[in-house]
Amino acid sequence: MTEPRIIFTRHAETMMTERGIKEDWVKATIAEPEATESDPSQPNLSRAFRTIPEYGNRVLRVVYASVGDTIRVVTVFFDRARRR
């Protein structure tokens, strides 16, 4: 089984840069999330969550759309409302 191709929107890239979020963290969150849910306002989007020990155990939220073998990351941020 091949790994999905992950692409980042310009917005996601900007948020990663501004917030000090590493690409590896995003990919790990998508590949092995601790929790997932559908976006309630946009059902075509998924949310993946993962605790990032290197960032003070904050919970990273990755919002993405999956189309075929491609995952398009829409935005990423540390979710203040979620705690481990």
C-alpha positions in Angstrom: 0.0 0.0 0.0 1.4 3.4 -1.0 1.4 6.3 1.3 -1.0 9.1 0.4 0.5 12.2 -1.2 0.2 15.1 1.2 -0.1 18.7 -0.1 -0.4 21.9 1.8 -2.6 24.9 1.0 -0.9 28.3 1.1 -2.9 29.0 4.2 -1.6 25.8 5.9 2.0 26.6 5.0 1.6 30.1 6.4 0.1 28.9 9.7 2.9 26.3 10.1 5.5 29.0 9.6 3.8 31.5 11.9 3.1 28.9 14.6 6.4 26.9 14.5 4.6 23.7 13.5 6.9 21.2 11.9 5.8 19.3 8.7 6.8 16.0 10.4 4.3 16.7 13.2 1.5 17.3 10.7 2.3 14.1 8.8 2.4 12.1 12.0 -0.9 13.5 13.1 -2.5 12.5 9.8 -0.8 9.0 9.8 -1.4 8.1 13.4 -3.9 10.5 15.0 -5.0 10.1 18.6 -8.5 11.1 17.6 -10.4 12.1 14.4 -13.7 13.7 13.7 -15.6 15.2 10.8 -15.8 19.0 10.5 -19.3 19.8 11.5 -19.6 22.8 9.1 -17.8 21.2 6.2 -18.4 17.4 6.0 -15.8 16.9 3.3 -13.1 17.9 5.8 -11.6 15.8 8.5 -9.9 16.8 11.7 -7.0 14.8 13.2 -5.6 15.4 16.7 -2.3 14.4 18.2 -0.3 15.4 21.3 3.1 16.9 20.4 5.5 16.2 23.3 8.2 18.4 21.8 5.7 21.4 22.1 4.8 21.1 25.7 2.2 18.3 25.1 -0.1 20.6 23.3 -2.6 19.0 21.0 -2.2 19.7 17.3 -5.3 19.9 15.1 -4.9 19.2 11.4 -7.8 19.9 9.1 -7.6 18.2 5.8 -9.6 16.9 2.8 -8.9 13.4 1.4 -9.4 13.0 -2.4 -8.3 9.7 -3.8 -4.6 9.1 -2.8 -4.1 12.8 -2.0 -4.5 14.5 1.3 -4.9 18.3 1.1 -4.0 20.0 4.4 -6.3 23.1 4.8 -5.1 24.4 8.2 -3.1 23.4 11.3 -3.0 24.8 14.8 -2.6 23.9 18.4 -6.1 23.4 19.8 -6.4 25.3 23.0 -9.7 23.7 23.8 -8.3 20.1 23.7 -6.1 18.8 26.4 -4.5 15.4 26.7 
